[in-house]
Amino acid sequence: MSGITDAEAASSNKPESVQKIHKNESVISDITKDMESQCTLKTLSDNDQQSKCTQQEIEENCSIAEATEDWEKNSDVREDCKQEELLRNEFDDYVDEEQLKILEVGLSEDEIQSRYKEAQDLKAIGNDQFKDTKYRETILTYTNALKLCPIKYTKDRSILYANRAASKSKIDRKQSAIDDCSKAIELNDKYTKVYLRRAKLYEETEKLDEALEDYKKILTYDPDNGEALKAVYRLPPLIQERNEKLKTEMLGKLKDLGNVILKPFGLSTDNFQLTQDPTSGGYSVNFTQNK
């Protein structure tokens, strides 16, 4: 006998239509389970995708928050960047006078006056910046004013150059400040305040002869100027002392050079004596043979 179970036997005894229904129910059940499984997987996949999007948004928001926090923390860095930009603009302070003349030829009187007013407004802003010790900003402001102020207003332009020179001297741009003083004097040769400023800058840069000349010039316009009076007595001895020092250094270098040239001949500069003539101040050279 074949090993047929009671259930199988019972099933085989059922009518064929009943057996078909049972098989159909099994197939439907399997299909239903399949569909439920796929729906479950899709739901999980959608949830994962949503989770990924949410995570990405969180990361982006965190990055923005961190960047904002860094930006707020790095206010000093922002200020340094601002100062660097101002510094770049500050050194771009050349004003082309000839180009301004050409530009103004095609302007109406109303346009000229409009530019003059705007330059005066900038000058006022620059003066306030100077009071607030914002010297770099002031340099840029005065430069812009000079690029607007009509050429015919020479005294106004002279003042702008003088003010810009004062700003430059505050940040140790002494040579550029001297140049601006010279331009201001070129536009107004009786501007004693600028002569005084330039004289001080000359002293600070060890250009004592030039400083003395400026102090003397001041006294031609203002004979009672205290600083100039003191300077014309103070500077000459300093100039003489400096000249003597320079002369000693020069003679020392000449002596070293002479010894190099004379050495092959068994001579040195000691074989030559310089004697100064007390009347003329000139020198004579005497040769002496070493014993």
C-alpha positions as CSV (number, residue, x, y, z in Angstrom):
1,M,0.0,0.0,0.0
2,S,1.1,3.5,-0.7
3,G,1.4,5.7,2.4
4,I,-1.7,7.9,1.9
5,T,-2.8,9.9,4.9
6,D,-6.4,10.1,6.1
7,A,-6.5,13.8,5.0
8,E,-5.3,13.1,1.6
9,A,-7.7,10.2,1.3
10,A,-10.5,12.5,2.5
11,S,-9.5,15.1,0.0
12,S,-9.4,12.7,-2.8
13,N,-12.8,11.6,-1.9
14,K,-14.2,15.1,-2.2
15,P,-15.9,16.1,-5.4
16,E,-13.6,17.7,-8.1
17,S,-15.4,21.1,-7.9
18,V,-14.6,21.3,-4.2
19,Q,-11.0,20.5,-4.8
20,K,-10.8,23.3,-7.4
21,I,-12.3,25.9,-5.0
22,H,-9.7,24.9,-2.4
23,K,-6.9,25.4,-4.9
24,N,-8.3,28.8,-6.0
25,E,-8.5,30.0,-2.4
26,S,-4.8,29.0,-1.9
27,V,-3.7,31.0,-5.0
28,I,-5.7,34.1,-3.9
29,S,-4.3,33.8,-0.4
30,D,-0.7,33.6,-1.8
31,I,-1.4,36.6,-4.2
32,T,-2.8,38.6,-1.3
33,K,0.2,37.9,0.9
34,D,2.5,38.9,-2.0
35,M,0.7,42.2,-2.5
36,E,0.7,43.0,1.3
37,S,4.5,42.2,1.3
38,Q,5.1,44.6,-1.6
39,C,3.0,47.3,-0.1
40,T,4.9,46.9,3.2
41,L,8.3,47.1,1.4
42,K,7.1,50.2,-0.6
43,T,6.0,51.9,2.7
44,L,9.3,51.2,4.3
45,S,11.2,52.4,1.2
46,D,9.1,55.7,1.2
47,N,9.7,56.1,4.9
48,D,13.5,55.6,4.3
49,Q,13.4,58.2,1.5
50,Q,11.5,60.6,3.7
51,S,13.9,60.0,6.5
52,K,16.9,60.7,4.1
53,C,15.3,63.9,2.9
54,T,14.6,65.0,6.5
55,Q,18.2,64.2,7.5
56,Q,19.5,66.1,4.5
57,E,17.3,69.1,5.4
58,I,18.6,68.9,9.0
59,E,22.2,68.8,7.9
60,E,21.6,71.8,5.5
61,N,19.9,73.7,8.3
62,C,22.7,72.9,10.7
63,S,25.3,74.1,8.1
64,I,23.4,77.3,7.7
65,A,23.2,77.7,11.5
66,E,26.9,77.0,11.9
67,A,27.8,79.4,9.1
68,T,25.6,82.1,10.7
69,E,27.2,81.4,14.1
70,D,30.7,81.6,12.5
71,W,29.8,84.8,10.7
72,E,28.6,86.3,14.0
73,K,31.7,85.1,15.9
74,N,34.1,86.3,13.2
75,S,33.1,90.0,13.4
76,D,36.8,90.8,13.8
77,V,37.6,89.0,10.5
78,R,34.9,90.9,8.8
79,E,36.3,94.2,10.1
80,D,39.8,93.1,8.9
81,C,38.4,92.4,5.4
82,K,36.7,95.9,5.4
83,Q,40.0,97.5,6.4
84,E,41.9,95.6,3.7
85,E,39.3,96.8,1.1
86,L,39.7,100.4,2.4
87,L,43.5,100.0,2.3
88,R,43.3,99.0,-1.4
89,N,41.1,102.0,-2.2
90,E,43.2,104.2,-0.1
91,F,46.3,103.5,-2.1
92,D,44.4,104.2,-5.3
93,D,44.3,107.9,-4.5
94,Y,45.7,109.4,-7.7
95,V,43.7,112.3,-9.0
96,D,44.2,113.1,-12.6
97,E,43.9,116.9,-12.8
98,E,44.3,117.0,-16.6
99,Q,41.5,114.4,-17.1
100,L,39.2,116.5,-14.8
101,K,39.9,119.6,-17.0
102,I,38.9,117.7,-20.1
103,L,35.7,116.3,-18.4
104,E,34.6,119.7,-17.2
105,V,34.8,121.3,-20.7
106,G,31.6,119.5,-21.7
107,L,29.7,120.3,-18.5
108,S,27.2,123.1,-18.0
109,E,27.5,125.6,-15.2
110,D,24.7,123.9,-13.3
111,E,26.5,120.6,-13.6
112,I,29.7,122.2,-12.4
113,Q,27.9,123.6,-9.4
114,S,26.3,120.3,-8.7
115,R,29.7,118.6,-8.6
116,Y,31.1,121.4,-6.4
117,K,28.2,120.9,-3.9
118,E,28.7,117.1,-3.8
119,A,32.4,117.6,-3.2
120,Q,31.7,120.0,-0.3
121,D,29.3,117.4,1.2
122,L,32.0,114.8,1.0
123,K,34.5,117.1,2.6
124,A,32.1,117.6,5.5
125,I,31.8,113.8,5.8
126,G,35.5,113.4,5.7
127,N,36.0,116.0,8.5
128,D,33.6,114.1,10.7
129,Q,35.4,110.9,10.0
130,F,38.7,112.5,10.9
131,K,37.2,113.6,14.2
132,D,36.2,110.0,14.8
133,T,39.8,108.9,14.0
134,K,38.6,106.9,11.0
135,Y,41.7,108.0,9.0
136,R,41.6,105.3,6.3
137,E,37.9,106.1,5.5
138,T,38.8,109.8,5.5
139,I,41.5,109.3,2.9
140,L,39.0,107.7,0.5
141,T,36.3,110.3,1.2
142,Y,38.7,113.2,0.4
143,T,39.9,111.4,-2.7
144,N,36.4,111.1,-4.0
145,A,35.8,114.8,-3.2
146,L,38.9,115.7,-5.2
147,K,37.6,113.7,-8.1
148,L,34.4,115.8,-8.1
149,C,35.6,119.3,-7.0
150,P,35.8,121.5,-10.2
151,I,39.4,122.6,-11.1
152,K,38.6,126.3,-10.9
153,Y,38.0,126.0,-7.2
154,T,41.8,125.9,-6.4
155,K,41.6,126.9,-2.7
156,D,38.9,124.3,-2.0
157,R,41.0,121.7,-3.8
158,S,44.1,122.8,-1.8
159,I,42.2,122.3,1.4
160,L,41.1,118.8,0.4
161,Y,44.7,117.9,-0.4
162,A,45.8,119.4,2.9
163,N,43.2,117.4,4.8
164,R,44.1,114.2,3.1
165,A,47.7,114.8,4.0
166,A,46.7,115.1,7.7
167,S,44.9,111.8,7.5
168,K,47.8,110.1,5.8
169,S,50.3,111.4,8.4
170,K,48.1,109.8,11.1
171,I,48.7,106.3,9.7
172,D,52.4,106.8,9.0
173,R,52.1,107.4,5.2
174,K,54.5,110.2,5.5
175,Q,55.9,110.5,2.0
176,S,52.5,110.4,0.5
177,A,51.4,113.0,3.0
178,I,54.3,115.2,1.9
179,D,53.2,114.8,-1.7
180,D,49.7,116.0,-0.8
181,C,51.1,119.0,1.1
182,S,53.2,119.9,-2.0
183,K,50.1,119.7,-4.2
184,A,48.1,121.9,-1.7
185,I,50.9,124.5,-1.7
186,E,51.0,124.3,-5.5
187,L,47.3,125.3,-5.6
188,N,47.7,127.9,-2.8
189,D,51.3,129.0,-2.2
190,K,50.4,131.1,0.9
191,Y,48.9,128.2,2.8
192,T,51.1,128.6,5.9
193,K,49.3,125.8,7.8
194,V,50.3,123.3,5.1
195,Y,53.9,124.6,5.0
196,L,54.0,123.9,8.7
197,R,52.6,120.4,8.3
198,R,55.1,119.6,5.5
199,A,58.0,121.0,7.6
200,K,57.1,118.7,10.4
201,L,56.9,115.7,8.1
202,Y,60.3,116.6,6.6
203,E,61.8,116.6,10.0
204,E,60.2,113.2,10.8
205,T,61.7,111.8,7.7
206,E,65.1,113.3,8.4
207,K,64.9,115.8,5.6
208,L,66.2,118.7,7.7
209,D,67.3,121.0,4.9
210,E,63.8,120.9,3.3
211,A,62.2,121.4,6.7
212,L,64.3,124.5,7.4
213,E,63.3,126.0,4.1
214,D,59.6,125.5,4.8
215,Y,60.0,127.1,8.3
216,K,61.7,130.1,6.7
217,K,58.9,130.3,4.1
218,I,56.3,130.4,6.9
219,L,58.1,133.4,8.5
220,T,57.7,135.4,5.2
221,Y,54.0,135.1,5.6
222,D,53.7,134.9,9.4
223,P,56.8,136.5,11.0
224,D,55.5,135.8,14.5
225,N,54.9,132.1,14.0
226,G,56.3,130.6,17.2
227,E,57.1,127.1,15.8
228,A,58.8,128.4,12.8
229,L,60.9,130.9,14.9
230,K,62.1,128.1,17.1
231,A,62.8,125.8,14.2
232,V,65.1,128.3,12.3
233,Y,67.3,128.4,15.4
234,R,67.0,124.7,16.3
235,L,67.7,123.1,12.9
236,P,71.0,124.6,11.7
237,P,73.1,123.0,14.5
238,L,71.4,119.7,13.8
239,I,72.1,120.0,10.1
240,Q,75.7,120.8,10.7
241,E,76.1,117.9,13.1
242,R,74.5,115.6,10.5
243,N,76.8,116.9,7.8
244,E,79.9,116.3,9.9
245,K,78.8,112.8,10.6
246,L,78.2,112.1,6.9
247,K,81.6,113.6,6.0
248,T,83.3,111.4,8.5
249,E,81.6,108.3,7.1
250,M,82.4,109.3,3.6
251,L,86.1,109.9,4.4
252,G,86.2,106.6,6.1
253,K,84.9,104.8,3.0
254,L,87.3,106.7,0.8
255,K,90.2,105.8,3.1
256,D,89.2,102.1,2.9
257,L,89.0,102.3,-0.9
258,G,92.4,104.1,-1.1
259,N,94.1,101.5,1.0
260,V,92.8,98.8,-1.4
261,I,94.3,100.7,-4.4
262,L,97.6,101.6,-2.7
263,K,98.3,98.3,-1.1
264,P,100.0,96.7,-4.2
265,F,102.5,99.6,-4.1
266,G,103.4,99.2,-0.5
267,L,101.5,102.4,0.4
268,S,98.4,103.3,2.4
269,T,96.4,106.4,3.0
270,D,98.6,107.0,6.0
271,N,101.2,108.2,3.6
272,F,98.9,111.1,2.7
273,Q,98.0,113.8,5.1
274,L,95.1,116.2,4.7
275,T,95.6,119.7,5.9
276,Q,92.7,122.1,6.1
277,D,93.2,125.8,5.2
278,P,91.6,127.8,8.1
279,T,90.9,130.7,5.7
280,S,89.2,128.9,2.8
281,G,88.2,125.7,4.5
282,G,89.7,123.7,1.7
283,Y,92.2,120.8,2.1
284,S,95.7,120.2,0.8
285,V,97.3,116.7,0.5
286,N,100.9,116.1,1.6
287,F,102.8,112.9,0.9
288,T,105.0,111.5,3.7
289,Q,107.3,108.4,3.4
290,N,106.9,105.9,6.2
291,K,110.2,105.2,8.0
